[in-house]
Amino acid sequence: MSELPKHDVKDKALSAQGVRRIEWAERNMPVLRQVRERFAKERPFEGIRFAACMHMTTETAVLLRTLKAGGAELAACASNPLSTQDDTVAALVAEYGISVFAVNGIDRDGYYRHINSALDINPDFVFDDGCDLVNTVHTARTELLESIKGGCEETTTGVVRLRQMADGAALKFPMVAVNDTDTKHMFDNRYGTGQSSLDAIMRATNLLFAGQTVVVAGFGYCGQGVAQRAAGLGASVVVTEVDPTKALDALMQGYRVLPMAEAARIGDVFVTVTSNRGVLRKEHFEVMKDGAILSNAGHFDVEVDVAGLEAMSVEKRSRIRHQTDEYVMADGRRLLLVAEGRLVNLGAAEGHPASVMDMSFADQALTAEWLTANHASLEPRVYEVPTEIDKNVARLKLDSMGVSIDSITEDQNTYMNSWEYGS
């Protein structure tokens, strides 16, 4: 390209490799490809500016290219410094003309500098993955509040934050909880997080899961996915929970349910998926086995108390394996932390398979189209994705897999929508 968009990436010379990786992901994202073909014809985002704070991976690149095909002007930054693929963002800038601010491993100051750089586009709409961009708008970039018309949130953690903002009358524009669609939380969270988190731990530690005791903290959709995949690999799974209904669900599915104080003594591998802080902390570290592996599959790096772990260790050996740090306790025990306590599946591996993100990002793209058409009638609160969008994505995915399903008959439809029929 003759003139590159504004950017901050590690090395634009990596773009050729990034193109190959993006093209590989696109092969496994048939739904989003279909959406892009329609967007390219209809141009629903002509003249609209988007700012996106998301994991800068190949799958996200396919989404950004889809939005651009629809006429959007884009500026993107990373929602997690460890998940950024430097070759992918180089390709987005150098080959696809998209403004990106993302460098793998950048520090906290650089992280927020990149968020502000993306916001400098003066967006009409925003995409967020964890609510940091929306939070920045509401705290440090309040001059943008009048022009931003709405946005989409991709994660459970971000939706929790947004609902808190809405409950406190702090949210100033409508946000759509894309995370809460069935095709997102049932497939992305359960199947994607389940597979990719264990993939990351195996890459980082070369662990054989069979025969291990895996402690899963939190039994939402993500926790269920991790527990199912660990059990499928032959591990003995222990679940910890604070919600009695979810704890009962885990028990009825055949898992042991214990308080973390007890689970900490027997676990070989720990995976936190709660969206809360301090799930693994000092009193747990004190009783863990030598060689226990600690990881976080929630969004932010607060579930494992890394500062507390560092404070109580007498030695830290960084990167003894891929994305794995060893903390030596005073009694000689060694605790292994994967991906610095950050999101493990993206910090130590490649995140969800493209075929899973195909549905999540098709939800994002179609919701963005709906939001741009309907924002004027929306209030500053959190909205669910319209059911027809979610069903359409599932239908397109089935079609791409060559699967046909039944259709309801006229008589069945009448029966299901009438109170006049008896039993």
C-alpha positions as CSV (number, residue, x, y, z in Angstrom):
1,M,0.0,0.0,0.0
2,S,1.3,3.4,-0.9
3,E,0.3,5.1,2.4
4,L,-0.1,3.1,5.6
5,P,-2.8,4.0,8.2
6,K,-1.8,5.2,11.7
7,H,-0.3,2.3,13.7
8,D,2.0,1.0,16.3
9,V,3.1,-2.6,15.6
10,K,6.3,-4.5,16.3
11,D,7.6,-5.1,12.8
12,K,5.7,-4.5,9.5
13,A,8.1,-6.9,7.8
14,L,6.1,-9.7,9.5
15,S,3.1,-9.0,7.3
16,A,3.6,-11.7,4.7
17,Q,3.6,-14.4,7.5
18,G,0.5,-12.7,9.0
19,V,-1.4,-12.9,5.7
20,R,-0.8,-16.6,5.5
21,R,-2.1,-17.0,9.1
22,I,-5.2,-14.9,8.4
23,E,-6.0,-16.8,5.2
24,W,-5.7,-20.1,7.2
25,A,-8.2,-18.8,9.8
26,E,-10.6,-17.7,7.0
27,R,-10.8,-21.2,5.7
28,N,-12.4,-22.3,8.9
29,M,-14.8,-19.3,9.2
30,P,-17.4,-19.9,6.5
31,V,-20.2,-18.0,8.3
32,L,-18.2,-14.8,8.6
33,R,-17.1,-15.2,4.9
34,Q,-20.8,-15.2,3.9
35,V,-21.5,-12.2,6.0
36,R,-18.5,-10.4,4.4
37,E,-19.8,-11.1,0.9
38,R,-23.1,-9.5,1.7
39,F,-21.5,-6.5,3.5
40,A,-19.3,-5.9,0.5
41,K,-22.4,-5.6,-1.7
42,E,-24.6,-3.6,0.7
43,R,-21.9,-1.4,2.5
44,P,-24.0,-1.0,5.7
45,F,-21.1,0.8,7.5
46,E,-20.3,3.4,4.8
47,G,-19.0,6.5,6.6
48,I,-19.1,4.9,10.1
49,R,-16.0,4.8,12.4
50,F,-15.4,1.9,14.7
51,A,-12.8,1.6,17.5
52,A,-12.1,-2.0,18.7
53,C,-10.3,-3.2,21.8
54,M,-10.0,-7.0,21.2
55,H,-7.5,-9.8,21.2
56,M,-5.4,-9.1,18.1
57,T,-5.4,-12.6,16.6
58,T,-6.1,-14.0,13.2
59,E,-9.7,-14.6,13.9
60,T,-10.2,-10.9,15.0
61,A,-8.4,-10.0,11.7
62,V,-11.1,-11.8,9.8
63,L,-13.8,-9.8,11.7
64,L,-12.0,-6.5,11.1
65,R,-11.7,-7.2,7.4
66,T,-15.4,-8.1,7.3
67,L,-16.3,-4.7,8.9
68,K,-14.0,-2.9,6.5
69,A,-15.7,-4.7,3.6
70,G,-18.9,-3.2,4.8
71,G,-17.5,0.3,4.4
72,A,-16.3,0.9,8.0
73,E,-13.3,3.0,9.0
74,L,-11.5,1.1,11.8
75,A,-8.9,1.6,14.5
76,A,-8.1,-1.4,16.7
77,C,-6.0,-2.1,19.8
78,A,-5.2,-5.2,21.9
79,S,-7.3,-6.2,24.9
80,N,-4.5,-8.4,26.2
81,P,-0.8,-7.7,25.6
82,L,0.1,-11.4,25.6
83,S,-2.5,-12.5,23.0
84,T,-1.3,-10.1,20.3
85,Q,0.1,-11.9,17.2
86,D,2.7,-9.5,15.9
87,D,2.6,-10.9,12.4
88,T,-1.2,-10.7,12.3
89,V,-1.3,-7.0,13.2
90,A,1.5,-6.3,10.8
91,A,-0.6,-7.8,8.0
92,L,-3.7,-5.8,9.1
93,V,-1.7,-2.5,8.7
94,A,0.6,-3.2,5.7
95,E,-1.7,-5.5,3.6
96,Y,-5.2,-4.6,4.6
97,G,-5.0,-0.9,5.4
98,I,-6.4,-1.1,8.9
99,S,-5.1,1.1,11.7
100,V,-3.8,-1.1,14.6
101,F,-2.0,-0.3,17.8
102,A,-0.8,-3.6,19.4
103,V,2.6,-5.0,20.3
104,N,2.9,-8.4,22.1
105,G,4.0,-8.0,25.7
106,I,3.6,-4.3,25.9
107,D,3.5,-2.8,29.4
108,R,0.5,-1.3,31.2
109,D,1.3,2.2,30.1
110,G,1.7,1.1,26.5
111,Y,-1.6,-0.8,26.8
112,Y,-3.6,2.3,27.7
113,R,-1.7,4.4,25.2
114,H,-2.8,2.1,22.5
115,I,-6.4,2.2,23.7
116,N,-6.3,6.0,23.5
117,S,-4.7,5.9,20.1
118,A,-7.6,3.7,18.9
119,L,-10.1,6.2,20.4
120,D,-8.4,9.1,18.5
121,I,-10.4,8.0,15.5
122,N,-13.4,9.6,17.3
123,P,-15.6,6.5,16.9
124,D,-19.3,6.3,16.2
125,F,-19.4,2.8,17.7
126,V,-17.0,0.6,19.8
127,F,-16.2,-3.0,20.1
128,D,-14.8,-4.1,23.5
129,D,-13.4,-7.3,25.1
130,G,-13.3,-6.8,28.8
131,C,-14.7,-3.2,29.0
132,D,-11.4,-1.4,29.3
133,L,-12.1,0.7,26.2
134,V,-15.6,1.7,27.4
135,N,-14.2,2.4,30.9
136,T,-11.5,4.6,29.4
137,V,-14.1,6.6,27.5
138,H,-16.2,7.1,30.6
139,T,-13.2,8.1,32.8
140,A,-10.4,9.6,30.7
141,R,-11.9,10.4,27.3
142,T,-15.3,11.8,28.3
143,E,-15.2,14.2,25.4
144,L,-16.1,11.2,23.2
145,L,-19.3,10.4,25.1
146,E,-21.5,12.7,23.0
147,S,-20.4,11.2,19.7
148,I,-20.4,7.4,20.5
149,K,-23.7,5.9,19.7
150,G,-23.2,2.4,21.1
151,G,-21.1,-0.7,21.1
152,C,-20.7,-4.4,21.5
153,E,-19.0,-6.4,24.4
154,E,-17.5,-9.8,23.8
155,T,-16.7,-11.2,27.2
156,T,-18.5,-12.3,30.4
157,T,-16.2,-10.1,32.5
158,G,-17.0,-7.1,30.3
159,V,-20.7,-7.7,30.4
160,V,-20.5,-7.9,34.3
161,R,-18.8,-4.5,34.3
162,L,-21.2,-2.9,31.9
163,R,-24.2,-4.1,33.9
164,Q,-22.7,-2.6,37.0
165,M,-22.2,0.7,35.2
166,A,-25.8,0.6,33.9
167,D,-27.1,-0.2,37.4
168,G,-25.3,2.8,38.8
169,A,-26.5,5.1,35.9
170,A,-22.9,5.5,34.8
171,L,-23.2,4.0,31.3
172,K,-23.8,6.8,28.8
173,F,-24.5,4.9,25.6
174,P,-26.2,1.5,24.7
175,M,-24.0,-1.6,24.7
176,V,-25.0,-5.0,23.4
177,A,-23.9,-8.2,25.3
178,V,-22.7,-10.3,22.4
179,N,-21.1,-12.6,24.9
180,D,-24.6,-13.7,26.0
181,T,-25.8,-15.2,22.7
182,D,-26.2,-19.0,22.6
183,T,-23.8,-19.3,19.7
184,K,-21.2,-17.3,21.8
185,H,-21.4,-18.6,25.4
186,M,-22.5,-22.2,24.6
187,F,-19.8,-22.7,22.0
188,D,-17.1,-20.1,22.3
189,N,-17.0,-20.2,26.1
190,R,-17.6,-23.9,26.6
191,Y,-16.0,-25.6,23.7
192,G,-13.5,-22.9,22.8
193,T,-12.3,-22.1,26.3
194,G,-12.3,-25.7,27.3
195,Q,-10.1,-26.9,24.4
196,S,-7.8,-23.9,24.1
197,S,-7.0,-23.6,27.8
198,L,-5.9,-27.1,28.1
199,D,-4.0,-26.8,24.8
200,A,-2.1,-23.8,26.3
201,I,-1.2,-25.6,29.5
202,M,0.0,-28.6,27.5
203,R,2.1,-26.4,25.2
204,A,3.6,-24.6,28.2
205,T,4.3,-27.5,30.5
206,N,4.2,-30.7,28.3
207,L,1.8,-32.1,30.9
208,L,0.0,-35.4,30.5
209,F,-3.5,-34.7,31.9
210,A,-4.4,-38.3,32.4
211,G,-4.1,-39.2,36.1
212,Q,-3.8,-35.5,37.2
213,T,-6.1,-33.8,39.6
214,V,-7.4,-30.7,37.9
215,V,-9.1,-28.0,40.0
216,V,-11.5,-25.8,38.1
217,A,-12.5,-22.6,40.0
218,G,-15.9,-21.5,38.7
219,F,-18.5,-23.6,36.9
220,G,-20.0,-21.2,34.4
221,Y,-19.9,-22.0,30.7
222,C,-16.1,-21.6,30.6
223,G,-15.6,-23.6,33.7
224,Q,-17.8,-26.4,32.4
225,G,-15.8,-26.5,29.2
226,V,-12.5,-26.8,31.0
227,A,-13.9,-29.5,33.4
228,Q,-15.3,-31.5,30.5
229,R,-12.1,-31.4,28.4
230,A,-9.9,-32.2,31.4
231,A,-12.1,-35.2,32.3
232,G,-12.1,-36.3,28.7
233,L,-8.3,-36.4,28.9
234,G,-8.4,-38.7,31.9
235,A,-8.0,-36.2,34.7
236,S,-9.8,-36.3,38.0
237,V,-11.7,-33.0,38.2
238,V,-12.5,-31.0,41.3
239,V,-14.8,-27.9,41.0
240,T,-14.8,-25.0,43.4
241,E,-17.8,-22.6,43.4
242,V,-19.4,-19.8,45.4
243,D,-22.8,-20.2,43.7
244,P,-24.8,-23.1,45.3
245,T,-26.8,-23.8,42.1
246,K,-23.6,-24.1,39.9
247,A,-21.9,-26.2,42.6
248,L,-24.9,-28.6,42.6
249,D,-24.8,-28.7,38.8
250,A,-21.1,-29.7,38.9
251,L,-21.8,-32.4,41.5
252,M,-24.7,-33.8,39.5
253,Q,-22.4,-33.9,36.4
254,G,-20.0,-36.2,38.4
255,Y,-17.3,-33.8,39.6
256,R,-16.0,-33.5,43.1
257,V,-17.0,-30.2,44.7
258,L,-14.8,-28.7,47.4
259,P,-13.8,-25.4,49.0
260,M,-10.6,-24.1,47.5
261,A,-8.9,-24.4,50.9
262,E,-9.3,-28.2,50.6
263,A,-8.8,-28.4,46.8
264,A,-5.5,-26.5,47.1
265,R,-4.0,-29.4,49.0
266,I,-4.7,-32.0,46.3
267,G,-4.6,-30.2,43.0
268,D,-1.9,-30.8,40.4
269,V,-3.3,-28.2,37.9
270,F,-5.4,-25.2,38.8
271,V,-7.5,-23.2,36.2
272,T,-9.5,-20.2,37.4
273,V,-12.5,-19.1,35.4
274,T,-14.5,-16.9,37.7
275,S,-14.1,-13.3,36.5
276,N,-13.3,-12.3,40.1
277,R,-10.0,-11.5,41.9
278,G,-7.9,-13.4,44.5
279,V,-9.3,-16.8,43.7
280,L,-5.9,-18.3,44.3
281,R,-4.1,-16.5,47.0
282,K,-1.6,-16.8,49.9
283,E,-3.4,-19.4,52.1
284,H,-3.8,-21.6,49.0
285,F,-0.2,-21.2,47.8
286,E,1.0,-22.2,51.3
287,V,-0.5,-25.7,51.1
288,M,-0.1,-26.6,47.4
289,K,1.9,-29.5,46.2
290,D,5.4,-29.1,44.8
291,G,5.1,-28.6,41.1
292,A,1.5,-27.4,41.1
293,I,0.6,-25.6,37.9
294,L,-1.4,-22.4,38.2
295,S,-3.3,-20.8,35.3
296,N,-6.2,-18.4,34.7
297,A,-8.8,-18.7,31.9
298,G,-10.8,-15.7,33.1
299,H,-10.3,-12.4,31.4
300,F,-8.1,-10.3,33.6
301,D,-4.9,-11.2,35.5
302,V,-6.4,-10.8,38.9
303,E,-7.8,-14.3,39.6
304,V,-4.3,-15.6,40.6
305,D,-2.7,-13.3,43.2
306,V,0.5,-13.0,41.3
307,A,1.8,-10.1,43.6
308,G,1.2,-12.3,46.6
309,L,2.9,-15.3,45.0
310,E,6.0,-13.2,44.2
311,A,6.0,-11.7,47.8
312,M,6.0,-15.1,49.5
313,S,8.6,-16.8,47.1
314,V,12.3,-16.8,47.8
315,E,13.2,-17.2,44.1
316,K,11.6,-16.7,40.7
317,R,12.9,-18.5,37.6
318,S,11.4,-16.8,34.6
319,R,10.5,-18.7,31.5
320,I,11.7,-22.1,32.5
321,R,9.5,-23.3,29.7
322,H,7.3,-21.5,27.1
323,Q,5.3,-18.8,29.0
324,T,6.0,-20.6,32.3
325,D,7.6,-19.0,35.4
326,E,8.7,-21.0,38.5
327,Y,8.2,-19.6,42.0
328,V,10.3,-21.3,44.7
329,M,8.8,-21.2,48.2
330,A,10.9,-21.0,51.4
331,D,10.3,-24.8,52.1
332,G,11.6,-25.7,48.6
333,R,8.2,-26.2,46.9
334,R,8.0,-25.0,43.4
335,L,4.8,-23.5,42.0
336,L,4.5,-23.0,38.2
337,L,2.6,-20.0,36.8
338,V,1.5,-20.1,33.2
339,A,1.2,-16.9,31.1
340,E,1.9,-14.6,34.0
341,G,-1.6,-15.3,35.4
342,R,-3.1,-13.7,32.3
343,L,-5.6,-15.4,30.0
344,V,-3.9,-18.7,29.5
345,N,-5.4,-19.8,26.2
346,L,-4.2,-16.7,24.4
347,G,-1.1,-16.0,26.5
348,A,0.4,-19.5,26.0
349,A,-1.4,-20.7,22.9
350,E,-3.5,-19.3,20.0
351,G,-6.9,-18.9,21.7
352,H,-10.1,-20.5,20.4
353,P,-10.1,-22.5,17.1
354,A,-11.2,-20.3,14.2
355,S,-14.3,-22.5,13.6
356,V,-15.6,-21.5,17.1
357,M,-14.8,-17.8,16.6
358,D,-16.6,-17.9,13.3
359,M,-19.9,-17.9,15.2
360,S,-18.9,-15.4,17.8
361,F,-17.6,-12.9,15.3
362,A,-20.5,-13.4,13.0
363,D,-22.6,-12.5,16.0
364,Q,-20.4,-9.4,16.4
365,A,-20.7,-8.3,12.8
366,L,-24.4,-8.8,12.5
367,T,-25.0,-7.1,15.8
368,A,-23.0,-4.1,14.7
369,E,-25.2,-3.9,11.6
370,W,-28.3,-4.0,13.8
371,L,-26.9,-1.5,16.2
372,T,-26.0,1.0,13.5
373,A,-29.6,0.8,12.2
374,N,-31.4,0.9,15.6
375,H,-29.2,2.9,18.0
376,A,-31.4,6.0,17.9
377,S,-34.2,4.1,19.6
378,L,-32.0,2.6,22.3
379,E,-31.3,3.8,25.9
380,P,-27.9,3.8,27.6
381,R,-28.1,0.3,29.1
382,V,-27.1,-3.3,28.2
383,Y,-29.1,-5.0,25.5
384,E,-29.3,-8.7,24.5
385,V,-28.5,-9.6,20.9
386,P,-31.8,-10.0,19.0
387,T,-32.7,-13.7,18.9
388,E,-33.1,-13.8,15.1
389,I,-29.4,-12.9,14.7
390,D,-28.3,-15.7,17.0
391,K,-30.5,-18.2,15.2
392,N,-29.4,-17.0,11.8
393,V,-25.7,-17.6,12.8
394,A,-26.5,-21.1,14.0
395,R,-28.4,-21.8,10.8
396,L,-25.6,-20.5,8.6
397,K,-23.1,-22.6,10.6
398,L,-25.2,-25.8,10.2
399,D,-25.5,-25.0,6.4
400,S,-21.7,-24.7,6.2
401,M,-21.3,-28.1,7.8
402,G,-23.8,-29.7,5.5
403,V,-26.3,-30.3,8.2
404,S,-30.1,-30.0,7.7
405,I,-32.7,-29.8,10.4
406,D,-36.5,-30.0,10.6
407,S,-38.9,-27.0,10.1
408,I,-41.9,-26.5,12.3
409,T,-45.2,-27.2,10.5
410,E,-48.0,-24.7,10.3
411,D,-50.2,-26.8,12.6
412,Q,-47.3,-27.1,15.1
413,N,-46.7,-23.4,15.0
414,T,-50.4,-22.7,15.7
415,Y,-50.4,-25.2,18.6
416,M,-47.3,-23.6,20.2
417,N,-48.7,-20.1,20.0
418,S,-52.3,-20.7,21.1
419,W,-53.9,-21.2,24.5
420,E,-57.1,-22.6,23.0
421,Y,-55.8,-26.1,22.5
422,G,-56.2,-28.7,25.2
423,S,-53.9,-31.5,26.0
